[in-house]
Amino acid sequence: MPFCGFNKKMLEGLINFHEGLVEHGIIERSKKKNQSIEKTIENELNDMGRFIKEIPNIENLEIRGATNFLANYANTFYKLIQKTGINNYKETINFLNDFYFKMDDKYYSELEGKPDDMKQLALYLNKISKEKK
């Protein structure tokens, strides 16, 4: 499975990462620059989009892959926050952690070793992702 089994430390780490992206990357930066939350998110998305285009220029393949993953993850998380609203960021973070936990649990408790395990997992994720619109 892509996440090798979640444990408490991993889930807490994700909560801290997500909260840091919102509290530092959006809220604090908005105050520091004296601009709206919406403008700060737009600027962050623009900067990350431009950076993501340059990531192929990183020569070390593993560092490039890790940087690409992190930049794309943060970029997608900001888009989710933009969609769900900054005032709902704690709920969004809780939804993501629950989503990742359910994904991992479904795989290891029911699907691991089955011939179409990843297909079934993707279908399950479609079902539970509809819980967050």
C-alpha positions as CSV (number, residue, x, y, z in Angstrom):
1,M,0.0,0.0,0.0
2,P,1.3,3.5,-0.7
3,F,1.4,4.5,2.9
4,C,2.7,1.3,4.6
5,G,0.3,1.6,7.5
6,F,-0.4,4.8,9.4
7,N,0.4,5.2,13.0
8,K,-0.3,7.9,15.5
9,K,3.0,9.7,14.9
10,M,2.4,9.9,11.1
11,L,-1.2,11.2,11.6
12,E,0.0,13.8,14.1
13,G,2.8,14.8,11.7
14,L,0.2,15.4,9.0
15,I,-1.9,17.5,11.3
16,N,1.1,19.6,12.2
17,F,2.1,20.0,8.6
18,H,-1.3,21.0,7.5
19,E,-1.8,23.4,10.4
20,G,1.6,25.0,9.6
21,L,0.7,25.5,6.0
22,V,-2.5,27.3,7.0
23,E,-1.4,29.2,10.1
24,H,2.1,30.2,8.9
25,G,1.8,30.0,5.1
26,I,-1.6,31.8,4.8
27,I,-2.7,33.5,8.0
28,E,0.6,34.8,9.3
29,R,1.8,35.7,5.8
30,S,-1.5,37.6,5.2
31,K,-1.0,39.7,8.3
32,K,2.7,40.3,7.6
33,K,2.0,41.5,4.0
34,N,-1.2,43.3,5.1
35,Q,-3.3,41.5,2.4
36,S,-6.4,39.3,2.3
37,I,-6.4,35.6,2.9
38,E,-7.7,35.1,-0.6
39,K,-4.8,37.2,-2.1
40,T,-2.2,35.3,0.0
41,I,-3.6,31.9,-1.2
42,E,-3.6,33.2,-4.8
43,N,0.1,34.3,-4.4
44,E,1.1,31.0,-2.8
45,L,-0.6,29.0,-5.6
46,N,1.1,31.2,-8.2
47,D,4.5,30.8,-6.6
48,M,4.2,27.1,-6.2
49,G,2.9,26.6,-9.7
50,R,5.9,28.5,-11.1
51,F,8.3,26.5,-8.8
52,I,6.7,23.1,-9.8
53,K,7.5,23.9,-13.5
54,E,11.2,24.3,-12.5
55,I,11.5,21.2,-10.4
56,P,12.7,19.1,-13.4
57,N,15.8,21.2,-13.3
58,I,16.9,19.6,-10.0
59,E,19.5,17.1,-10.9
60,N,19.4,14.7,-8.0
61,L,16.5,12.3,-8.9
62,E,15.5,11.5,-5.3
63,I,15.7,15.1,-4.2
64,R,13.7,16.1,-7.3
65,G,11.1,13.5,-6.5
66,A,10.7,14.5,-2.9
67,T,10.6,18.2,-3.7
68,N,8.1,17.6,-6.5
69,F,5.9,15.6,-4.1
70,L,6.0,18.1,-1.4
71,A,5.4,21.1,-3.6
72,N,2.4,19.4,-5.4
73,Y,1.0,18.2,-2.1
74,A,1.1,21.7,-0.5
75,N,-0.2,23.2,-3.8
76,T,-3.2,20.8,-3.8
77,F,-3.8,21.3,0.0
78,Y,-4.0,25.1,-0.6
79,K,-6.5,24.6,-3.4
80,L,-8.6,22.5,-1.0
81,I,-8.4,25.2,1.6
82,Q,-9.3,27.8,-1.0
83,K,-12.3,25.6,-1.9
84,T,-13.5,24.8,1.6
85,G,-12.7,28.1,3.2
86,I,-10.0,29.2,5.6
87,N,-12.5,29.2,8.5
88,N,-13.0,25.5,7.9
89,Y,-9.4,24.5,7.8
90,K,-9.4,22.4,11.0
91,E,-12.4,20.4,9.6
92,T,-10.6,20.0,6.3
93,I,-7.5,18.7,8.1
94,N,-9.5,16.3,10.2
95,F,-11.3,15.1,7.0
96,L,-7.9,14.4,5.3
97,N,-6.5,12.5,8.2
98,D,-9.6,10.5,8.5
99,F,-9.5,9.9,4.7
100,Y,-5.9,8.7,4.8
101,F,-6.6,6.5,7.9
102,K,-9.6,4.9,6.2
103,M,-7.6,4.3,3.0
104,D,-4.9,2.6,4.9
105,D,-7.3,0.6,7.0
106,K,-9.4,-0.5,4.1
107,Y,-6.3,-1.8,2.3
108,Y,-4.7,-3.7,5.1
109,S,-8.0,-5.0,6.6
110,E,-9.8,-6.1,3.4
111,L,-7.9,-5.6,0.2
112,E,-4.2,-6.6,0.6
113,G,-3.3,-9.4,-1.7
114,K,-6.4,-9.4,-3.8
115,P,-5.9,-9.3,-7.6
116,D,-7.7,-6.0,-8.0
117,D,-6.8,-4.5,-4.7
118,M,-5.8,-1.1,-6.0
119,K,-8.8,-0.8,-8.2
120,Q,-11.1,-1.6,-5.3
121,L,-9.2,0.9,-3.1
122,A,-9.6,3.7,-5.7
123,L,-13.4,3.0,-5.9
124,Y,-13.6,3.0,-2.1
125,L,-11.7,6.4,-2.0
126,N,-14.2,7.8,-4.5
127,K,-17.0,6.8,-2.2
128,I,-15.5,8.3,0.9
129,S,-14.2,11.5,-0.8
130,K,-17.8,12.4,-1.6
131,E,-18.2,13.0,2.1
132,K,-16.2,16.2,1.6
133,K,-17.5,18.5,-1.1
